[in-house]
Amino acid sequence: MFHHVKELQFNARVSKPDPKFAALLLEQFGGPNGELKAAMQYFTQSFAARKPYPDKYDLLMDIATEEFSHLEIVGATITMLLDGINGELKDAASASPIMRLTQGSTGKEDVLHEALTNPAFLVETGGGPSVTNSQGVPWSGTYVNANGDLTVDLRSNMAAESRAKITYEYLLKFTEDPFVRETLRFLMTREIAHFQMFGAALETIQPNFPPGVLQGDPRHTHTYFNMSNGADARGPWNEGQGPWGSGESWEYVNDPKKHIVDTQGEIDHRPHNAGITEDQVKEKNESLSRIRSEEVKAKTATPTQWSSYPQETVESPMKPQQTQP
């Protein structure tokens, strides 16, 4: 159950109207890295986590709800940046209402330019936010990543928070309004906080690498192919022990064409430094499959209701509460 609190999470303010920046800020209202995308992504991911991982369900729902709060902040800021324009657009009796708002003909041309770049922003919305990006492209459900595996979803969320953070960082370069900058800095900082939360939650799921359940084929997990000519860059991504530690290291293939021919298209590739055999891979696959399956089945053997009333723990009830006739 959602309950709207009328006070904004952060006190959004603006110094003066700025329709051009309002159009840019639409990127964080209905864009692919915006607040609506984040809210819907975490909201959608939460359903698969409800029964088996109620603590992660709580995390995802809390952050999804906060993202809706941030969407409200962005929408409020856009509307305030259009104060004056939204009123003047309603003045149908005046021949040229925008002229009274803007600084002469140049100001009017700026407003008209924004309308031509994104017609829905002013012509259709009348001075409020639209569910589009800054170019008028409608928001799409394809922005949402939800795979039903928490190790995958949490990594997707960390990437989403990173992209949103850098978008706010770029937006800060396009406004000098100290109040708007204060709001953007708050929103940018919350992206950093959410990144940390998702990272901490991921660490509570062990093992969590590789993502999902199945292990990789040991013939191919440690191979680096030198796919370019000229000077070759080397580093911990293609030489030395890499992320594995003792007993494992990267296998650098300097001549991929020869390697592929010699190994019959990798079929006969027998790495000497993967640190795990095919039998061990099979054993890990079976073990982790049992663990993940039992985590889900233990909580969903006889689910008959989603919530209890009141919901006093993060766990979802296994049986419905009995009511007296």
TAGIUR-V308757 format. One record per residue. N is the residue number from 1. OMEGA is omega as a letter, one per 30 degrees, with the letter a starting at -180 (none if undefined). Layout:
BEGIN
((N:OMEGA) (N:OMEGA))
END
This chain:
BEGIN
((1:l) (2:l) (3:a) (4:l) (5:a) (6:l) (7:l) (8:l) (9:l) (10:a) (11:a) (12:a) (13:l) (14:l) (15:a) (16:l) (17:l) (18:a) (19:a) (20:l) (21:l) (22:l) (23:l) (24:a) (25:l) (26:l) (27:a) (28:l) (29:a) (30:l) (31:a) (32:l) (33:a) (34:a) (35:l) (36:l) (37:a) (38:a) (39:a) (40:l) (41:a) (42:l) (43:a) (44:a) (45:a) (46:a) (47:a) (48:a) (49:a) (50:a) (51:a) (52:a) (53:a) (54:l) (55:l) (56:l) (57:l) (58:l) (59:a) (60:l) (61:l) (62:a) (63:l) (64:a) (65:l) (66:l) (67:l) (68:l) (69:l) (70:l) (71:l) (72:l) (73:l) (74:l) (75:l) (76:a) (77:l) (78:a) (79:l) (80:l) (81:l) (82:l) (83:a) (84:l) (85:a) (86:l) (87:a) (88:l) (89:l) (90:a) (91:a) (92:a) (93:a) (94:a) (95:a) (96:a) (97:a) (98:a) (99:a) (100:a) (101:a) (102:a) (103:l) (104:a) (105:a) (106:l) (107:l) (108:l) (109:l) (110:l) (111:l) (112:l) (113:l) (114:l) (115:l) (116:l) (117:a) (118:a) (119:a) (120:a) (121:a) (122:a) (123:a) (124:a) (125:l) (126:l) (127:l) (128:l) (129:l) (130:a) (131:a) (132:l) (133:a) (134:l) (135:l) (136:l) (137:a) (138:l) (139:a) (140:l) (141:l) (142:l) (143:a) (144:l) (145:l) (146:a) (147:l) (148:l) (149:a) (150:a) (151:l) (152:a) (153:a) (154:l) (155:l) (156:a) (157:l) (158:l) (159:l) (160:l) (161:l) (162:a) (163:l) (164:l) (165:a) (166:l) (167:l) (168:l) (169:l) (170:a) (171:a) (172:a) (173:a) (174:l) (175:l) (176:a) (177:a) (178:l) (179:l) (180:l) (181:l) (182:l) (183:a) (184:a) (185:l) (186:a) (187:l) (188:a) (189:l) (190:l) (191:l) (192:a) (193:l) (194:l) (195:a) (196:a) (197:a) (198:l) (199:l) (200:l) (201:l) (202:a) (203:l) (204:l) (205:a) (206:f) (207:l) (208:l) (209:f) (210:l) (211:a) (212:a) (213:a) (214:l) (215:l) (216:l) (217:a) (218:l) (219:a) (220:a) (221:a) (222:a) (223:l) (224:l) (225:l) (226:a) (227:l) (228:l) (229:a) (230:a) (231:a) (232:l) (233:l) (234:a) (235:a) (236:l) (237:a) (238:l) (239:l) (240:a) (241:a) (242:a) (243:a) (244:a) (245:a) (246:l) (247:a) (248:l) (249:l) (250:l) (251:a) (252:l) (253:a) (254:a) (255:a) (256:a) (257:l) (258:a) (259:a) (260:l) (261:a) (262:a) (263:a) (264:l) (265:l) (266:a) (267:a) (268:a) (269:l) (270:a) (271:a) (272:a) (273:a) (274:l) (275:a) (276:a) (277:l) (278:l) (279:l) (280:l) (281:l) (282:l) (283:l) (284:l) (285:a) (286:a) (287:a) (288:l) (289:l) (290:a) (291:a) (292:l) (293:a) (294:l) (295:a) (296:a) (297:a) (298:a) (299:a) (300:a) (301:l) (302:a) (303:l) (304:l) (305:a) (306:a) (307:l) (308:a) (309:g) (310:l) (311:a) (312:l) (313:l) (314:l) (315:l) (316:a) (317:l) (318:a) (319:l) (320:l) (321:a) (322:l) (323:a) (324:l) (325:none))
END
